[in-house]
Amino acid sequence: MVPRKLRSRWNRAIAAAVLALVGAGGTQAAAKETVLYTFTGGSDGNGPNSPLIFDNAGNLYGTTVTGGTNGNGTVFELKPSGSGWTETVLYSFGDASDGIIPIGSVLLDEKGNLYGLTQQGGAPGHGTAFELSPNSGGGWTKKTIYAFAGGTDGSFPYGGLISDSTGNLYGFTLAGGTGPCQYYGPGCGTVFELKRSHGFWKEVVLFSFPGGAGGQDPGGLTLDESGNLYGTTFQGGSGGAGIVFKLAHSAGRWKESILHAFSGGRDGSAPSGSVTLDHAGNLYGTTSNGSGGGCQYGCGLVYELKPLAKGKRMEVVLHRFTDNSHDGVNPYASLIFDQAGNLFGTTSGGGAYGTGIVFELMQNFDGKWKESVIQNFIGADYGFAPGTLVFGENGYLYGSAGGGAYGDAGLVFQLSP
């Protein structure tokens, strides 16, 4: 079970500000945001929608979907200094054969190499997996480690890569595989593994989504300590509104188990992003739609999937978003835990200004979860539509907003209690 939560320092710090500043618009946390870097939309990048990662020195890494020298996206580093943060573009993607639209996060290995995906491009044009390695000249060398062919191997990889303890990489594609879907192209999507052998990388398709009740259009992946993979699909399932799935390896093959099929009603619709695991094996995630709340397709919710007997799961709705100035709507990003077991996430819209929020969910002593809005995004120079968050060692929250600032090119922000 998730441990009982004490009021977090975020809520303690914000409580006074809530009393002093909250009006009908609920702007209590706007003053807590610090913009670390504002993208111009030019050679420095445009649209930092991906989750950020830290290295051991406290530097941040991320991607922009467009911008850069050739307009096809970048991998960037933000380095703290005495006067603020300095952005360095580590790599600007070139023409289509190089890979374009790096839409997910990058992964850092113990040697300092970065790995990521481009949604399109590569020689066949269906996306790539790439490696960036520091070189002796102080720059970075980029290598395409796999180019998707668009057939049974998958097409249009999305999001970032994750790794296991031996350095194998895992990801997913929106299309391709053996399913009959035509939404993004032939195939309903795949889950794949990239294995390194003798200096080369080989792709292995672990699972092809069949569409229909088996799901299609997958979202982010999570790996547990036993090597099982968990994820979501935006569509499909018995209710047609998406699923949460588990992939387990047995007898030489990977088998899908559907842990929950969303109905599109009060239990949610269109899950997006990865699920988050706690130490007891409970899964947490969001649905971007469903559950009512005044939005046309439902405002979305936060859910928990509790283990039952024989591999079954029970969904518990922790929070239903409501279309008003005191709450957010349409959460697309993944959730993260703090050390006390509180959940943090973002919504793409809603809040006091209609441009998204950062929220905290804290479990009370009666077992119920309570939401607190800890940041209302104002838009303009302070950004809008925030993505998945990450904690720094200082306990502050860091993230990117895909819009706002110069020409709506996006920014990177910090939230302090």
C-alpha positions in Angstrom: 0.0 0.0 0.0 1.0 3.6 -0.5 2.2 5.0 2.8 0.1 7.5 4.6 1.2 11.0 3.6 2.0 14.0 5.8 1.4 17.4 4.4 4.3 18.0 2.1 6.6 21.0 2.2 5.1 22.1 -1.1 1.7 22.5 0.6 3.1 24.1 3.7 5.0 26.7 1.7 2.0 27.5 -0.5 -0.6 27.6 2.2 0.2 31.2 3.2 0.3 32.2 -0.5 -3.1 30.6 -1.1 -4.7 32.7 1.7 -3.0 35.9 0.6 -3.3 35.7 -3.2 -6.1 33.3 -4.2 -9.0 35.2 -5.8 -11.5 33.7 -8.2 -8.7 33.0 -10.6 -6.6 30.9 -8.2 -3.2 32.5 -9.0 -1.6 31.3 -5.8 1.6 29.8 -7.2 2.5 32.0 -10.2 5.3 33.8 -8.3 7.0 30.4 -7.6 7.9 29.8 -11.2 11.4 30.7 -12.4 12.0 30.6 -16.2 15.5 29.0 -16.7 15.6 29.4 -20.5 13.3 30.8 -23.1 13.7 29.4 -26.7 13.7 31.8 -29.6 12.5 29.3 -32.2 15.7 29.7 -34.2 19.0 27.8 -34.0 18.5 27.2 -30.3 15.4 25.1 -30.9 11.6 25.3 -30.9 9.0 23.4 -28.9 10.7 21.6 -25.9 7.8 19.2 -25.2 9.8 16.3 -23.9 10.6 15.4 -20.3 13.9 16.6 -19.0 16.7 14.6 -17.4 19.5 15.5 -15.1 23.1 14.3 -15.1 25.2 13.9 -11.9 26.6 17.4 -12.2 23.1 19.0 -12.2 22.9 19.8 -15.9 19.6 19.3 -17.8 19.1 17.7 -21.1 16.1 17.7 -23.5 14.9 17.9 -27.1 13.0 20.4 -29.2 10.7 19.1 -31.9 11.7 21.7 -34.5 14.2 24.6 -34.7 18.0 24.2 -34.7 20.3 25.0 -37.6 18.1 23.1 -40.1 14.7 23.5 -38.5 14.4 19.8 -37.8 14.8 19.7 -34.1 17.6 19.7 -31.5 19.1 18.0 -28.5 20.1 20.6 -25.9 21.9 21.0 -22.6 21.1 23.6 -19.9 24.0 24.2 -17.6 23.6 26.2 -14.3 26.0 29.0 -13.7 26.3 31.8 -11.2 24.1 34.2 -13.2 21.5 31.6 -14.4 21.4 28.8 -17.0 23.2 28.6 -20.3 21.8 26.6 -23.2 24.1 24.7 -25.6 22.7 22.9 -28.6 24.5 19.5 -28.6 23.0 18.5 -32.0 20.8 20.0 -34.7 19.2 17.4 -36.9 19.9 17.8 -40.6 17.9 16.7 -43.6 15.3 13.9 -43.5 17.8 11.1 -43.9 19.4 12.2 -40.6 16.1 11.9 -38.7 13.7 14.7 -37.9 11.3 15.6 -35.1 13.0 14.3 -31.9 9.8 14.3 -29.9 10.7 12.4 -26.8 13.2 12.6 -23.9 16.8 11.5 -24.1 18.3 8.7 -22.0 21.8 9.1 -20.4 24.0 6.1 -19.8 26.8 5.7 -17.3 29.4 6.6 -19.9 27.7 10.0 -20.7 26.2 8.9 -24.0 22.7 10.1 -24.9 20.0 8.0 -26.6 16.8 9.1 -28.2 14.3 8.8 -31.0 13.2 10.8 -34.0 9.6 10.4 -35.0 10.3 10.7 -38.7 13.3 10.6 -41.1 16.1 8.2 -41.5 16.8 6.5 -44.8 13.4 4.8 -45.1 11.7 7.9 -43.6 9.9 6.1 -40.7 12.0 7.4 -37.8 15.2 6.6 -36.1 17.0 5.7 -32.9 20.2 7.7 -32.3 23.2 7.9 -30.0 25.1 11.1 -29.1 28.6 10.6 -27.7 31.0 13.3 -26.3 34.0 13.5 -28.5 37.6 14.6 -27.9 37.0 18.0 -29.5 34.5 19.0 -26.8 31.5 18.4 -29.1 29.1 15.5 -29.7 29.1 12.8 -32.3 25.7 11.6 -33.5 25.2 8.0 -34.8 21.9 6.5 -36.1 21.7 3.1 -34.3 18.5 2.1 -36.1 16.3 3.4 -38.9 12.8 2.1 -38.9 11.6 0.6 -42.2 7.9 1.1 -41.7 6.9 -2.5 -41.9 6.7 -5.2 -39.3 9.6 -3.5 -37.5 7.5 -0.4 -36.7 6.9 3.1 -37.9 7.0 6.5 -36.3 8.7 5.9 -32.9 7.3 8.3 -30.2 8.5 9.3 -26.8 11.8 8.3 -25.3 13.8 5.2 -24.7 14.2 3.3 -21.4 16.9 0.8 -20.5 17.3 -2.3 -18.4 20.3 -3.1 -16.1 22.3 -4.6 -19.0 21.9 -1.6 -21.3 19.2 -2.9 -23.6 16.9 -0.1 -24.9 13.1 -0.3 -25.1 10.6 1.9 -26.9 7.4 1.9 -29.0 6.2 3.0 -32.4 2.8 4.5 -33.2 2.3 2.4 -36.4 3.9 -0.6 -38.1 3.9 -4.1 -36.9 1.4 -6.8 -38.0 -1.9 -5.3 -36.9 -4.5 -4.1 -39.5 -4.7 -0.4 -38.3 -4.4 2.5 -40.7 -4.5 5.5 -38.3 -0.8 6.5 -38.7 -0.2 4.1 -41.5 -0.2 0.3 -41.8 0.0 -1.5 -38.4 -1.3 -0.7 -34.9 2.1 0.0 -33.4 4.9 -2.0 -31.7 7.0 -2.4 -28.6 10.6 -3.0 -29.5 14.0 -3.7 -28.0 17.4 -2.5 -29.2 20.2 -4.9 -28.2 23.9 -4.1 -28.6 26.1 -6.8 -29.9 29.8 -6.4 -31.0 29.4 -2.7 -31.4 26.2 -2.9 -33.4 22.5 -2.5 -32.5 19.8 -4.9 -33.5 16.1 -4.3 -33.2 13.7 -7.0 -31.9 10.0 -6.4 -32.0 8.7 -7.7 -28.7 5.0 -7.1 -29.4 2.8 -5.9 -32.3 -0.5 -4.4 -31.2 -3.5 -6.2 -32.9 -5.9 -3.3 -32.7 -9.4 -3.8 -31.4 -9.6 -5.2 -27.9 -5.8 -5.6 -27.8 -5.2 -1.9 -28.2 -3.6 0.5 -30.7 -1.6 3.7 -30.7 0.7 3.0 -27.6 2.0 5.5 -25.1 5.0 5.5 -22.8 6.7 2.4 -21.3 7.7 1.5 -17.7 10.0 -1.3 -16.7 9.7 -3.1 -13.4 12.4 -4.8 -11.4 11.4 -8.2 -12.8 11.8 -7.1 -16.4 8.1 -6.7 -17.2 7.0 -3.8 -19.3 3.9 -1.7 -18.7 2.3 0.9 -20.9 -0.9 2.4 -22.3 -2.6 2.7 -25.6 -4.6 5.8 -26.5 -7.2 3.8 -28.4 -8.6 0.3 -28.5 -9.6 -2.1 -25.8 -13.0 -3.6 -25.2 -14.4 -0.1 -24.6 -12.6 1.5 -27.5 -11.1 4.2 -25.1 -7.6 2.8 -24.5 -6.0 0.2 -22.2 -3.3 -0.3 -19.6 -1.2 -3.3 -20.6 1.6 -5.5 -19.2 4.1 -7.4 -21.4 5.8 -10.3 -19.7 8.5 -12.6 -21.1 7.8 -16.3 -20.9 8.9 -19.3 -22.9 10.8 -17.2 -25.4 8.0 -14.8 -26.2 6.3 -11.7 -24.8 2.7 -11.9 -23.9 0.3 -9.0 -23.4 -2.0 -8.9 -20.4 -4.7 -6.2 -20.4 -4.8 -4.8 -16.9 -7.6 -2.3 -17.6 -9.7 -1.4 -20.6 -11.2 2.1 -20.3 -14.9 2.5 -21.2 -14.8 6.2 -22.1 -17.1 7.1 -19.3 -16.5 7.7 -15.6 -13.4 5.5 -15.6 -11.7 7.7 -18.2 -10.7 7.7 -21.8 -7.6 8.1 -23.9 -4.7 7.4 -21.5 -1.5 9.1 -22.5 2.0 8.8 -21.2 3.5 6.0 -19.1 2.3 4.5 -15.9 4.1 5.1 -12.6 4.8 2.2 -10.2 5.1 2.3 -6.4 7.0 -0.3 -4.3 3.8 -2.3 -3.7 3.2 -2.8 -7.4 0.3 -0.3 -7.7 0.2 1.6 -11.0 -0.7 5.3 -11.4 -1.6 7.2 -14.5 -3.8 9.8 -16.2 -6.4 9.7 -18.9 -6.6 12.8 -21.1 -10.3 12.6 -21.6 -13.4 11.0 -20.0 -15.0 11.3 -16.6 -17.2 14.3 -17.4 -16.3 17.6 -15.7 -17.8 20.0 -18.2 -15.4 19.3 -21.1 -16.7 18.1 -24.5 -15.0 14.8 -24.3 -14.5 14.7 -20.5 -11.8 16.6 -18.6 -9.7 13.5 -17.7 -8.6 12.0 -14.4 -5.9 10.4 -12.3 -6.2 6.7 -11.6 -4.6 3.9 -9.6 -4.7 0.3 -10.6 -4.5 -2.0 -7.5 -3.4 -5.6 -7.8 -6.1 -8.3 -7.3 -5.9 -12.1 -7.4 -4.8 -13.9 -10.6 -3.3 -10.9 -12.2 -6.4 -8.8 -12.2 -6.5 -5.1 -11.4 -9.0 -2.7 -9.9 -9.2 0.9 -11.0 -9.5 3.6 -8.3 -10.1 7.1 -9.5 -7.9 9.4 -7.3 -9.0 12.7 -8.9 -11.5 13.9 -11.6 -10.6 17.1 -13.3 -13.2 19.8 -13.6 -13.4 22.6 -16.2 -13.2 25.6 -13.9 -10.5 28.2 -12.9 -9.6 26.2 -9.8 -8.5 23.0 -11.6 -6.8 21.8 -14.8 -8.1 19.8 -17.7 -6.7 17.2 -20.1 -3.6 15.7 -18.4 -1.4 14.1 -21.1 1.9 13.9 -19.2 3.1 11.1 -16.9 3.1 11.3 -13.1 6.0 11.4 -10.7 6.4 10.6 -7.0 8.3 12.6 -4.4 10.1 10.9 -1.6 7.0 11.2 0.7 4.8 9.3 -1.8 2.9 12.4 -3.1 2.1 12.5 -6.8 2.8 15.4 -9.1 1.6 16.0 -12.6 0.5 18.6 -15.2 -2.5 19.4 -17.3 -2.3 20.8 -20.8 -5.2 23.2 -20.2 -7.4 24.7 -17.6 -6.5 26.5 -14.5 -6.9 30.2 -13.7 -5.7 31.2 -17.2 -6.8 28.2 -19.3 -3.2 27.3 -20.1 -2.4 24.4 -17.8 -1.4 23.7 -14.2 1.0 21.7 -12.0 -0.9 19.7 -9.4 0.0 17.6 -6.4 -2.1 14.7 -5.1 -1.6 13.8 -1.5 -3.1 10.9 0.4 -4.9 11.8 3.6 -5.0 9.6 6.7 -8.5 8.3 5.6 -6.9 7.0 2.4 -8.5 9.6 0.1 -6.4 11.7 -2.2 -6.7 15.5 -2.3 -5.5 17.7 -5.2 -3.7 21.0 -4.7 -2.9 23.3 -7.6 0.6 24.4 -7.0 1.1 26.4 -10.3 -1.2 28.1 -12.7 0.6 28.8 -16.0 -0.1 32.3 -17.2 1.0 31.8 -20.8 3.1 34.4 -22.7 6.5 34.7 -21.1 5.7 32.1 -18.4 4.7 29.4 -20.8 1.7 27.1 -21.3 0.9 23.4 -21.9 3.5 22.0 -19.5 4.8 18.4 -19.9 6.1 15.7 -17.6 8.1 17.0 -14.6 11.3 15.9 -12.9 12.7 16.5 -9.4 16.1 18.0 -8.9 18.3 17.1 -6.0 17.3 20.4 -4.4 13.7 19.2 -4.2 12.6 21.7 -6.8 10.4 20.7 -9.8 11.7 21.2 -13.3 9.9 20.9 -16.6 9.3 22.3 -20.1 6.4 24.2 -21.6 5.9 23.6 -25.3 4.4 27.0 -25.9 4.8 30.6 -24.7 7.6 33.1 -24.8 9.1 34.3 -28.2 6.9 33.2 -31.0 5.5 30.5 -28.8 8.8 28.6 -29.0 8.5 27.3 -25.4 10.7 27.4 -22.3 12.2 25.5 -19.4 11.1 26.3 -15.9 11.8 25.6 -12.3 9.2 25.5 -9.5 10.3 26.1 -5.9 8.1 25.6 -2.8 
